[in-house]
Amino acid sequence: MDYRPITLALSGALLAGLAGMTTGARAEPVAYSLDPSHSFASFELLHFDTSTLRGRFGPLSGDITLDRDARRGRVQVVVDTAAVSTGLGVLDSRIRQDDVLGVAAYPQAFFVAERFEFDAAGAVAAVSGEFTLRGSSQPLRLVAKRFRCYLNPLFRREVCGGDFEAEFSRSSFGISHSLPFVSDVVRLKIAVEAIRQTP
């Protein structure tokens, strides 16, 4: 499959909201694509346990397929690792180097998910899958903080979006630079909106 460059993470968010919707007729698998103008992944790390270093990747793009009746779906997202922005150019360049993101050798990261958790109302509360960074794959669980779907008057199509969070250990992906002065735990905050695709 031809993936389009993006960042994180994170399209699991889309599935979470979609599964909570109800329809009168039997649902069929539906395809959605992330809207790059409203989809970004932010990251946070503690710096000397004093202040929080923040940045983001994006815009994100990704593809989702959801079967609402069966409560099944699939998310595929590609992260453009060079598209990192902290607001400070010299820091962005440092993060792209071989001992951190290694963008020359690993220009893309990937998130693929097929496992979902549902709340009491039948909506998906979290999506778990595999996150691949620097050629190493680890499990990653995205937790929905909010999500809604609506009929967008501009697109005249259904749009779903929300905020999701996750955490991972950067050292488990071989990124040990600046430890222990910069936190090993990376907190992700993912904002996404996705548009229903017509057949």
C-alpha positions as CSV (number, residue, x, y, z in Angstrom):
1,M,0.0,0.0,0.0
2,D,1.2,3.5,-0.8
3,Y,1.4,5.5,2.4
4,R,1.5,9.3,2.4
5,P,3.9,11.1,4.6
6,I,2.5,12.4,7.9
7,T,3.2,12.2,11.6
8,L,2.0,10.4,14.3
9,A,0.3,8.9,15.4
10,L,-2.6,8.8,15.3
11,S,-5.6,8.1,13.3
12,G,-6.6,5.6,15.9
13,A,-8.5,8.7,17.2
14,L,-10.7,8.6,14.1
15,L,-11.9,5.1,14.7
16,A,-12.7,5.8,18.3
17,G,-15.3,8.4,17.4
18,L,-16.8,6.6,14.4
19,A,-17.5,3.5,16.3
20,G,-19.7,5.5,18.7
21,M,-22.1,6.5,16.0
22,T,-25.3,4.7,15.3
23,T,-27.2,4.0,12.0
24,G,-30.6,2.6,11.3
25,A,-29.5,0.3,8.5
26,R,-26.8,-2.3,8.6
27,A,-23.4,-0.5,8.3
28,E,-20.8,-1.4,5.7
29,P,-17.1,-0.8,6.0
30,V,-16.4,3.0,5.4
31,A,-13.2,4.7,4.4
32,Y,-12.0,8.0,6.0
33,S,-8.9,10.1,5.3
34,L,-7.3,12.5,7.7
35,D,-7.7,16.2,6.9
36,P,-4.1,17.5,6.9
37,S,-5.3,21.0,7.8
38,H,-6.6,19.8,11.2
39,S,-4.4,16.9,12.0
40,F,-1.2,17.2,14.0
41,A,0.8,15.3,16.7
42,S,2.4,17.2,19.5
43,F,5.0,15.8,21.9
44,E,6.2,16.8,25.4
45,L,9.3,15.8,27.4
46,L,10.5,17.1,30.8
47,H,13.8,19.1,30.6
48,F,15.9,18.7,33.7
49,D,12.7,18.0,35.6
50,T,12.1,21.8,35.5
51,S,10.2,22.8,32.3
52,T,8.5,21.0,29.5
53,L,10.0,20.8,26.0
54,R,7.2,20.8,23.4
55,G,7.1,20.3,19.6
56,R,4.9,18.8,16.9
57,F,4.9,16.8,13.7
58,G,2.6,17.4,10.8
59,P,0.4,17.9,9.1
60,L,-0.7,14.3,9.5
61,S,-2.3,12.2,6.8
62,G,-3.7,8.7,7.1
63,D,-6.3,6.2,6.0
64,I,-8.9,4.4,8.1
65,T,-11.5,1.7,7.3
66,L,-14.3,1.1,9.8
67,D,-17.0,-1.5,10.0
68,R,-19.4,-0.1,12.6
69,D,-21.7,-3.1,13.0
70,A,-18.8,-5.5,13.5
71,R,-16.9,-3.0,15.6
72,R,-13.8,-3.6,13.6
73,G,-11.5,-1.3,11.7
74,R,-8.0,-0.6,10.6
75,V,-5.8,2.5,10.9
76,Q,-2.7,3.1,8.8
77,V,-0.6,6.3,9.5
78,V,2.8,7.4,8.3
79,V,4.9,10.0,10.1
80,D,7.3,12.2,8.2
81,T,10.1,12.3,10.8
82,A,11.7,15.4,9.2
83,A,8.5,17.4,9.8
84,V,9.4,18.2,13.4
85,S,9.0,21.7,14.7
86,T,9.7,23.0,18.2
87,G,9.8,26.7,17.2
88,L,13.6,26.7,17.4
89,G,15.4,25.8,14.2
90,V,18.7,24.8,15.8
91,L,16.8,22.3,18.1
92,D,14.8,20.9,15.2
93,S,18.1,20.3,13.3
94,R,19.5,18.5,16.5
95,I,16.4,16.3,16.8
96,R,16.8,15.2,13.1
97,Q,20.3,13.9,13.6
98,D,21.3,10.3,13.6
99,D,21.4,9.8,17.4
100,V,17.8,11.1,17.8
101,L,15.3,10.6,15.0
102,G,17.8,9.7,12.4
103,V,15.7,11.1,9.6
104,A,18.3,10.3,6.9
105,A,18.1,6.6,7.6
106,Y,14.5,6.5,8.9
107,P,12.5,9.2,7.0
108,Q,9.2,7.7,8.1
109,A,7.6,6.3,11.2
110,F,4.4,4.2,11.1
111,F,1.3,3.5,13.2
112,V,-1.0,0.6,12.4
113,A,-3.9,-0.4,14.6
114,E,-6.6,-3.0,14.6
115,R,-7.5,-3.5,18.3
116,F,-10.2,-1.4,19.9
117,E,-11.7,-0.8,23.4
118,F,-15.3,0.2,23.8
119,D,-17.0,2.1,26.6
120,A,-20.4,1.2,28.2
121,A,-22.3,3.2,25.5
122,G,-20.6,1.2,22.7
123,A,-18.1,3.9,21.6
124,V,-14.4,3.1,21.2
125,A,-12.5,4.5,24.2
126,A,-9.0,3.5,23.0
127,V,-7.1,2.1,20.0
128,S,-4.1,-0.1,20.3
129,G,-1.6,-0.9,17.6
130,E,2.0,-1.0,16.6
131,F,4.2,2.1,16.4
132,T,7.4,1.9,14.3
133,L,10.2,4.5,14.9
134,R,13.8,4.2,13.8
135,G,13.0,0.8,12.4
136,S,11.9,-0.6,15.8
137,S,8.3,-1.5,16.5
138,Q,6.6,-1.3,19.9
139,P,2.9,-1.4,21.1
140,L,1.2,1.9,21.4
141,R,-2.2,2.7,23.0
142,L,-4.1,5.9,22.0
143,V,-6.7,7.0,24.6
144,A,-9.6,9.3,23.5
145,K,-10.1,12.4,25.5
146,R,-12.9,13.7,23.3
147,F,-14.4,12.9,20.0
148,R,-17.4,13.9,17.8
149,C,-18.7,13.4,14.3
150,Y,-20.8,15.9,12.3
151,L,-21.9,16.7,8.8
152,N,-19.5,19.4,7.6
153,P,-21.4,22.1,5.6
154,L,-18.3,22.9,3.5
155,F,-17.5,19.3,2.4
156,R,-21.1,18.1,2.7
157,R,-19.6,14.9,4.1
158,E,-19.2,13.4,7.5
159,V,-16.2,14.6,9.5
160,C,-15.0,13.0,12.7
161,G,-12.3,14.4,15.0
162,G,-10.9,14.6,18.5
163,D,-8.0,14.6,20.9
164,F,-6.0,11.5,21.9
165,E,-3.1,10.9,24.2
166,A,-0.4,8.3,24.5
167,E,3.0,7.8,26.2
168,F,6.1,5.8,25.2
169,S,9.7,5.4,26.2
170,R,12.1,6.9,23.7
171,S,15.0,4.7,24.8
172,S,13.0,1.6,23.7
173,F,13.4,3.0,20.2
174,G,17.2,3.5,20.7
175,I,17.0,7.3,21.5
176,S,19.1,7.7,24.6
177,H,20.6,11.2,23.9
178,S,20.5,13.5,26.9
179,L,19.3,10.9,29.3
180,P,18.6,11.3,32.2
181,F,18.5,15.2,31.9
182,V,15.7,15.0,29.3
183,S,12.9,12.6,30.2
184,D,12.8,9.2,28.7
185,V,9.0,9.3,28.7
186,V,7.5,11.1,25.7
187,R,3.9,12.2,25.9
188,L,1.9,12.5,22.7
189,K,-1.1,14.7,22.2
190,I,-2.8,14.0,18.9
191,A,-5.5,16.2,17.3
192,V,-7.2,14.8,14.2
193,E,-10.1,15.4,11.9
194,A,-11.0,13.0,9.1
195,I,-13.3,13.2,6.2
196,R,-15.5,10.4,4.9
197,Q,-14.5,9.2,1.5
198,T,-17.0,8.5,-1.3
199,P,-16.8,5.1,-3.1
